[in-house]
């Protein structure tokens, strides 16, 4: 059986750098087992993957890390960014902020929302393609060495 952590790392490294940074920063700052400074943005992805790979010591630790990652990724990202319609509200909020504050930065962010939405939908689709390696049945069999 293939290592679920290796599959996770392959998935993560296939993502756009901005997505790697989002995931690394949010999961790395919200979940136990990651102890790094997210203010050094150039090193977030490296430090996040380093933390993930520390679970490769044994299969039980690897399964535990996989369960943590699966839950965090699905809660913080997949459930909120997998559908382009989820981004409509974000765009409307940014447009309202741009109008209210007369901010070009908010206006630019609103214009970029459609592109970002398509990128995140693609990232979520990639997640669904590797998710079979994170199911309870797969992890049970992997843990006992089947």
Secondary structure, 3 states (H helix, E strand, C coil): CCCHHHHHHHHHHCCCHHHHHHHHHHHHHHCCCCCCCCCCHHHHHHHHHHHHHHHHHCHHHHHHHHHHHHHHHHHHHHHHHCCCCHHHHHHHHHHHHHHHHCCHHHHHHHHHHHHHHHHHHHHHHHHHHHHHHHCHHHHHHHHCCC
